[in-house]
Amino acid sequence: MTTFTIKKSGYLATAAAVTWASGTTLTSLASGGWTSLSDEIDNSTNKYMLADIYIELGSAAFTAGSTFEVYVIPTVDGTNYPTWTTGTADETENFNHFVGSVNTSGGTAAQKMILTNIPLPSGKYKFGFRNKGGVVLAASANTVYWRPQSVVSTDV
C-alpha cells in the first residue's frame, strides 16, 4: 500500500500586487469601507492552494487594535461572481467570503502586515478588502500583494 506525506512546498511564484481596473480601491478608502472586487486572478492552471497576503498601508492616524479585512471571492462557472457591495455599511453578502484580518498598531506610521496560509479556489477568483482601521486610508502608498504556495506529496 502506498501512503502519502503532504507538506508545504514553499513559495511557487514571486509576490504580485492586487490590482483594480476600476471601482473603489485602497486609495482614500473610508473607515468601514469596502473596496470593489479586484481584477480577476485565474488559478485554473496552477491550482495554487494557499497564499500569503502582504499588506502595506500608507501613513494615517490608525487606532490601536483596528483591523484590515481580507476576502477571497470565487466564481464557480468561470464568469459570474456573487453579489459584492461597496460602501461603509455592514454587508452580510460580503461576509461569506471572509478569509482573515490583520490588526493595525496605533499611531500614524505606515502599516506592514502579513496574513498567512489563505486558502485559494482552484478556478478564477478576485480579492475584496475592508478598512476597519478607524480612519480614512492614505491617498497613496496602499498596496496588497499575494504570493502563492502549494503542497507536494511524496511517496513514503
Steps between C-alpha positions, in 0.01 A plus 500: 500500500622848413474777754553867441660773700366841415710799587529862403716547194582862565439797278424420138517848347608851583265730683252683278307817579122482516367738233174668402408612148222715648281551804578564865862421582714546811564865411333717766273210599255616769496354848267201481525516121508206260711496185353390170603153391856488371599399150447130437768243579484172309620205707362237257841389374728541801245396762688671781349386828613777735629854494661741740361853486736791566324828578662844490290794612631855472534726800170596667373555856432132573345395828645211697326169446315600185493254212534459125290216360576270206243322283540245217207488259485199265303441184364151456426526127805707399293808415249607763587622848271518805355830611763732651401835647720804565427793731547509877204299631534145632428296187397149598537368144871587513562317830467159329842554342699614806837324530675699772604834642810673629523753782653842462705664770414838642673812372557661164777278366450300181375147570656179366315178581492140376211254497622145435357180356190642331318222309455569128232360268627288210324712237461875451463735794530861610604669822295744706608699804344700781663780695411465867789725600289777651647750253488581130794330327772715348469629143811302401739224615223241555579168333406138556716219363421130480757223472386145421620182659384143469562152632689205359443135563780250530472125507610355828 
